[in-house]
């Protein structure tokens, strides 16, 4: 049984090794959980299996889906980005149930509920809707969604009556999937790969190892040693595309900006539209009144700044390659020239693109920018940010 479970996890792209699988079997053999324990349940096995098999929390979401697939009767599908087959969960009709039907709906206690569900899954061979027994949509069955039952198990679909005692496919760690788009908290986790600490300021933090050494060398007389606090000394120059097609990505870029501001003490940021030209700005409401020449920005900051572009790189190729190509004014030099100057001034650089990576190859301008930045373009996902931070930290 568990051998098939192991292969299910591997099919879900989880990095599970035979060694970790043997660890799980050993835990079961030693009675960490087992049939002799009254409180033992599928949830107990879930937590044990996750502890033994999953070594990185970013894989929790994939594990949850694979676990549900194997133990909870969810029909197998090749694409793990889909939660449950659409043809099974699609609600074909909105069925109005009478008070009498709801009152007569089958009711089970918690343990009986799961036993009855297992029987249904063993017996049921096709999709059902309405009714009071099978797993399906509508009706008063304790199993499925879209109907009404005072204490059922919701399988797929959206909640509404708030009476389910258990919800399948409710994945508590969804944001950790490295292919998912991010919230501010997870962005912070990814950005921490770039942090580098140095001791700065007055010596007001206890240096315990040095204190022990000095005290021992001083014949046991206490000799307290202090060191300055550790501060993140990474310097970041953040250039962000705004307006136009970037309006579709406002929320995620705001989350990224918020995370960057909280993670890096030395942060400088400017805005541009579509491509960098001979000026940028820091306040979008005063973009024409308060311009900052790009040459001044290049001269102002040292090479130790990490340069991060944030933009979808979606525009006419002329805006990058031709003088006067800007959609807003007649630029004397092409955007590509300014990009090359920035990359030369700041050798540690990366481009973060909020557009899904799957569409990059269909956008000519993205291909042009990708070539200019020598392939250092990364999607705005957990894995993309981690890869970008790993590159910048070298």
Protein Blocks (a to p, Z undefined) as FASTA:
>chain_A
ZZmmmmmmmmnopacdfklmmmmmmmmmnomacfklmkbcfklmmmmmmmmmmmbfklmm
mmmmmmmmmmnopacdfblmbfbdfklmpcfbdcdddfklmmmpccddfklmmmmmmmmm
mmpcbdceejjkbgceehjbfbdehiacfbdcdeejjdfkopafbdehiafklmmpmkbc
cdfklmmmmmmmmpccddedjdfbdcfklmmmmmmmnnopacdddddddddfbdcddddd
eehjllmmmmmmmmmmmmmmmmpmbacddddehiacfbdcfbfklmmmmccdfklmmmmp
cfkbccddddehiacfklmmpghkafkbccfbdfklmmmmmmmmmmbgcdddfbdfklmm
mpmklmmmmmmnnopaccddfklmmmmmmmmmZZ
